[in-house]
Amino acid sequence: SGICNFGKLNYYLGARAAEEGRDSKYPSVDFCKDPEIICSSSEYKELKWVAGMFYWMESVQSYDEGGWKYKDELQKFVEGGMQGTSF
């Protein structure tokens, strides 16, 4: 999901949060040093889901390029009865 997303995961949920005194769901996981932990952890099997949701929130929902905003287009799609495949 990209170097920036790994850093953000680390800041909010991983080792960096713990090192800086914030609550951390994964205090022993350093997403920056070992991003493969997301797929390889046998202790935290939910990391794939967590990383995917984080990417969704950070990158997909905030998409705003060339006059196309994800949240605006989603709202139009829903209000239009979720018809068609253009969304």
LINNORPE-V453223 format. One line per field, one symbol per residue. ss: DSSP state (h for helix, s for strand, l for the rest). A space follows every 10 residues. Layout:
ss=???
This chain:
ss=llhhhhhhhh hhhlhhhhhl llllllllll llllllhhhh llllllhhhh hhhhhhhhhh lllssllssh hhhhhhhhhl lllllll
